[in-house]
Protein backbone atom coordinates (compact mmCIF):
# COMPACT_ATOMS: atom_id res chain seq x y z
CA UNK A 1 0.00 0.00 0.00
CA UNK A 2 1.32 3.42 -0.98
CA UNK A 3 0.35 5.95 1.70
CA UNK A 4 1.12 8.91 -0.58
CA UNK A 5 -1.27 7.93 -3.35
CA UNK A 6 -3.59 10.52 -4.91
CA UNK A 7 -6.82 9.10 -6.31
CA UNK A 8 -8.89 10.98 -8.91
CA UNK A 9 -12.41 9.69 -9.56
CA UNK A 10 -14.09 9.25 -12.92
CA UNK A 11 -15.13 12.42 -14.76
CA UNK A 12 -13.51 14.66 -12.13
CA UNK A 13 -12.35 18.06 -13.37
CA UNK A 14 -9.11 19.54 -12.02
CA UNK A 15 -8.55 23.20 -12.95
CA UNK A 16 -5.23 24.43 -14.30
CA UNK A 17 -2.36 25.31 -11.94
CA UNK A 18 -3.90 23.19 -9.16
CA UNK A 19 -1.73 21.46 -6.56
CA UNK A 20 -3.00 18.18 -5.12
CA UNK A 21 -0.98 17.60 -1.95
CA UNK A 22 -0.87 13.81 -1.48
CA UNK A 23 -2.48 11.81 -0.10
CA UNK A 24 -5.85 13.13 -1.28
CA UNK A 25 -8.86 11.70 -3.05
CA UNK A 26 -10.89 13.70 -5.57
CA UNK A 27 -14.27 12.01 -5.91
CA UNK A 28 -16.14 11.09 -9.09
CA UNK A 29 -17.58 14.11 -10.96
CA UNK A 30 -15.99 16.53 -8.48
CA UNK A 31 -14.82 19.95 -9.66
CA UNK A 32 -11.61 21.56 -8.38
CA UNK A 33 -11.14 25.25 -9.14
CA UNK A 34 -8.08 26.51 -10.99
CA UNK A 35 -5.15 27.56 -8.84
CA UNK A 36 -6.38 25.64 -5.80
CA UNK A 37 -4.16 23.87 -3.30
CA UNK A 38 -6.05 20.77 -2.20
CA UNK A 39 -4.90 19.19 1.07
CA UNK A 40 -8.15 17.41 2.04
CA UNK A 41 -10.35 14.87 0.25
CA UNK A 42 -13.02 16.22 -2.08
CA UNK A 43 -16.25 14.14 -1.98
CA UNK A 44 -18.08 12.90 -5.09
CA UNK A 45 -19.82 15.67 -7.03
CA UNK A 46 -18.53 18.53 -4.87
CA UNK A 47 -17.05 21.83 -6.02
CA UNK A 48 -13.82 22.66 -4.20
CA UNK A 49 -11.94 25.94 -4.37
CA UNK A 50 -9.16 25.95 -1.80
CA UNK A 51 -6.94 28.80 -0.71
CA UNK A 52 -4.48 28.06 2.05
CA UNK A 53 -6.08 25.85 4.67
CA UNK A 54 -9.69 26.76 3.82
CA UNK A 55 -11.85 24.59 1.60
CA UNK A 56 -14.82 26.38 0.10
CA UNK A 57 -17.79 24.50 -1.29
CA UNK A 58 -20.02 26.84 -3.27
CA UNK A 59 -22.62 24.17 -3.88
CA UNK A 60 -23.15 23.69 -0.15
CA UNK A 61 -23.56 27.42 0.49
CA UNK A 62 -25.97 27.70 -2.46
CA UNK A 63 -28.04 24.83 -1.04
CA UNK A 64 -28.13 26.55 2.35
CA UNK A 65 -29.25 29.81 0.73
CA UNK A 66 -32.00 28.04 -1.21
CA UNK A 67 -33.14 26.25 1.95
CA UNK A 68 -33.34 29.55 3.83
CA UNK A 69 -35.42 31.06 1.00
CA UNK A 70 -37.81 28.10 1.08
CA UNK A 71 -38.21 28.45 4.86
CA UNK A 72 -38.86 32.20 4.50
CA UNK A 73 -41.49 31.56 1.82
CA UNK A 74 -43.19 28.91 3.94
CA UNK A 75 -43.28 31.24 6.96
CA UNK A 76 -44.76 34.06 4.86
CA UNK A 77 -47.44 31.73 3.47
CA UNK A 78 -48.23 30.51 6.95
CA UNK A 79 -48.64 34.03 8.36
CA UNK A 80 -51.18 35.02 5.68
QUINORDA-V380581 format. One record per residue. N is the residue number from 0. SS is DSSP state (hx for helix, st for strand, lp for the rest). PSI is psi in radians with two decimals (* if undefined). Layout:
BEGIN
n->[N,N]
ss->[SS,SS]
psi->[PSI,PSI]
END
This chain:
BEGIN
n->[0,1,2,3,4,5,6,7,8,9,10,11,12,13,14,15,16,17,18,19,20,21,22,23,24,25,26,27,28,29,30,31,32,33,34,35,36,37,38,39,40,41,42,43,44,45,46,47,48,49,50,51,52,53,54,55,56,57,58,59,60,61,62,63,64,65,66,67,68,69,70,71,72,73,74,75,76,77,78,79]
ss->[lp,lp,lp,lp,lp,lp,st,st,lp,lp,lp,lp,st,st,lp,lp,lp,lp,st,st,lp,lp,lp,lp,st,st,lp,lp,lp,lp,st,st,lp,lp,lp,lp,st,st,lp,lp,lp,st,lp,lp,lp,lp,st,st,st,st,st,lp,lp,st,st,st,lp,hx,hx,hx,hx,hx,hx,hx,hx,hx,hx,hx,hx,hx,hx,hx,hx,hx,hx,hx,hx,hx,hx,lp]
psi->[2.29,1.96,-0.12,0.56,2.30,2.28,2.25,2.12,2.96,2.44,0.40,2.57,2.16,2.05,2.83,2.68,0.61,2.43,2.11,1.91,1.86,2.62,2.20,2.78,2.22,2.03,2.95,2.37,0.38,2.69,2.25,2.14,2.62,2.47,0.14,2.71,1.86,2.07,-0.11,2.77,2.52,2.05,2.86,2.33,0.06,2.77,2.12,2.22,1.91,2.36,2.05,-2.25,0.02,2.39,2.04,2.42,1.70,-0.62,-0.71,-0.77,-0.57,-0.68,-0.73,-0.74,-0.80,-0.67,-0.75,-0.71,-0.74,-0.71,-0.78,-0.76,-0.77,-0.71,-0.67,-0.75,-0.69,-0.62,-0.22,*]
END
